[in-house]
């Protein structure tokens, strides 16, 4: 089955430090990948998406992700995090009309 | 654009009662999805509609759950009778021809309804 795996359930990091949230996907001919962010008591918000083309995808709030076909990964990165980036982050892939979500990674930014 | 609107934001009900959750998708979006989020199981797709027609309801847990979309601007998710294990946050999301569905783009989520069944 087509799926995504988020390798870390929690990632604590200090403010202004870089961060990488890891996501691996099960291999397939066509891959459509997304990162969503969920702030406390809110719905999910699309951060960025990879459909085709350039493997480096830039999103909102200074986040970017790199599609790596050989490693079947789509890791999310930010060079310098803020306290306000504390949230849950979901990697996801599109399958037809559906979107399959990973289990989520809780990013906790400490002062 | 007001986004995807869900009501109520919070619902507390007693076991055995009927619960109805409501969703208004973004105008022009033709796909609508209901998700359930719990700590134990994460995000689960319950059902999705395309052009008001239910396409896949394989995620609906059991017959106590039902969903309708009578028109392009309104959908309901009903639980009857409710049970404590139904306690969760229920999200509605929509996507449209411009933004695409799962493969072509992304969803816009509502803020969710937090359901507590006591």
Interface residues (C-beta under 8 A of the other chain):
Chain A: X30 X32 X34 X36 X41 X42 X43 X44 X45 X46 X49 X51 X90 X93 X94 X95 X96 X97 X98 X99 X100 X101 X102 X103 X104
Chain B: X4 X31 X33 X42 X43 X45 X48 X50 X55 X56 X91 X93 X101 X102 X103 X104 X105 X106 X107 X108 X109 X110 X111 X112
